[in-house]
Amino acid sequence: MQSLRRFISRDEQLWDMGNGGHLYIDPNILDLIDRYRQRSELSPESGGFLTGYYKGNDLHVMDITVPQQGDCYGRNYFNRKDPEHVKKVKQWYIETGGEINCLGEWHTHPVPDPYPSGVDTAGWCKFNKNRNGQQAIFLIAGTKSIWVGELLC
């Protein structure tokens, strides 16, 4: 059985995660994601990985991967296909001696207040199976608000 847990926002950059920990997303990362919001009728979905570090129960998002040439996307879907996403995360992991790692995924939805779809949760379950017990977080940027949370499979 799977369940979604939406994190509660304390302000624009800090969320209470429900496990006693907090999620902090650097403001420049939120600004970067904001540039990919689907505000025009022609804007495709976008997405990538959220990267940063764990500190106890806290997570700190410091960077993201952004859409690449080899990704598949349209108005209502985004498939991270380009190997550049994984290559960048591995590079950050090596350069920081394992401190910076993949924390989860982000993508956009063409609606004001996004909520995970069945396709999202199915993909996130697959993502979680490769985590070896590490918590993964997911972010969806709508045209006005952001959904941030986790999927418990």
C-alpha positions in Angstrom: 0.0 0.0 0.0 1.3 3.5 -0.8 0.4 6.8 0.7 1.3 10.4 -0.1 2.5 12.8 2.6 2.5 16.4 1.7 5.0 18.5 3.7 3.8 21.6 5.5 5.4 24.8 4.4 6.7 27.1 7.1 7.7 29.8 4.6 8.8 29.8 1.0 11.9 27.7 1.5 11.4 25.5 4.6 8.9 22.6 5.0 8.1 20.4 8.0 8.4 16.8 6.8 6.4 15.0 9.5 9.3 12.8 10.7 10.7 15.6 12.9 12.9 16.8 10.1 12.8 19.8 7.8 13.3 20.3 4.1 15.2 23.4 3.0 15.4 24.4 -0.6 17.9 27.1 -1.6 16.1 30.2 -2.9 18.1 30.2 -6.1 16.9 26.6 -6.8 13.3 27.7 -6.3 13.9 30.6 -8.7 15.3 28.2 -11.3 12.3 25.9 -11.0 10.1 28.9 -11.3 11.5 29.6 -14.8 10.2 26.2 -15.9 6.6 26.7 -14.7 4.1 26.1 -17.5 2.6 29.6 -17.6 1.9 29.7 -21.3 -0.4 27.3 -23.3 2.6 26.0 -25.2 5.0 25.3 -22.3 5.9 21.6 -22.0 6.3 19.8 -18.7 9.9 20.0 -17.3 11.8 18.1 -14.6 14.9 16.6 -13.3 16.6 15.4 -10.1 16.7 17.3 -6.7 20.2 17.1 -5.3 21.7 18.0 -1.9 22.5 16.4 1.4 21.0 14.6 4.4 21.8 15.9 7.9 20.0 13.6 10.4 16.3 13.9 9.6 16.8 17.2 7.6 17.3 17.5 3.9 18.9 20.4 2.1 18.3 20.8 -1.7 21.3 22.7 -3.2 21.0 22.0 -6.9 18.8 20.3 -9.5 19.2 18.9 -13.0 17.2 20.6 -15.6 15.6 19.3 -18.9 18.1 17.9 -21.3 18.0 17.4 -25.1 17.4 13.7 -24.8 14.4 13.9 -22.5 10.8 13.3 -23.8 8.3 15.9 -23.0 5.0 17.5 -24.0 2.3 19.6 -22.4 1.2 16.9 -20.0 4.2 14.6 -19.5 7.9 14.6 -18.8 10.2 11.6 -19.1 13.7 12.0 -17.9 15.5 10.0 -20.6 18.8 11.8 -21.1 21.7 10.1 -19.3 23.1 13.6 -18.5 20.9 13.8 -15.4 22.5 10.7 -13.9 26.0 11.8 -15.1 25.6 15.2 -13.3 24.5 13.6 -10.0 27.3 11.1 -10.1 29.8 13.9 -10.8 28.5 16.0 -7.8 28.6 12.9 -5.6 32.3 12.2 -6.5 33.4 15.8 -6.3 31.9 16.1 -2.7 33.1 12.8 -1.4 29.6 11.4 -1.3 28.1 14.4 0.6 25.9 15.6 -2.3 23.5 13.0 -3.6 20.1 12.6 -5.3 17.3 13.5 -2.9 14.4 13.0 -5.3 12.7 14.4 -8.4 10.9 17.5 -9.5 8.7 18.3 -12.4 6.0 20.8 -13.5 2.2 20.5 -14.0 0.1 22.9 -16.2 -2.3 23.7 -13.3 -2.3 26.4 -10.6 -2.3 24.0 -7.6 -0.6 20.7 -8.5 -1.2 17.3 -7.0 0.5 14.0 -7.9 -1.1 11.9 -10.6 -1.3 8.1 -10.8 1.6 8.3 -13.3 3.6 10.3 -10.8 3.1 7.9 -7.9 3.8 4.9 -10.0 7.1 6.4 -11.2 8.0 7.5 -7.7 7.4 4.0 -6.3 10.0 2.7 -8.9 12.3 5.5 -7.9 11.9 4.6 -4.2 12.8 0.9 -4.8 16.3 2.0 -5.8 16.9 4.1 -2.7 18.1 1.4 -0.2 16.1 2.9 2.6 17.0 6.6 2.0 14.1 9.0 2.1 13.2 10.5 -1.3 11.3 13.8 -1.8 9.2 14.9 -4.7 8.3 18.4 -5.9 5.7 19.5 -8.4 5.6 23.1 -9.5 2.2 24.3 -10.7 1.6 27.6 -12.4 1.0 29.2 -8.9 1.9 26.9 -6.1 4.3 24.0 -5.3 3.4 20.5 -4.0 6.3 19.0 -1.9 6.2 15.7 -0.2 7.1 12.0 -0.2 5.5 8.7 -1.2 5.5 5.9 1.2 5.4 2.6 -0.7 
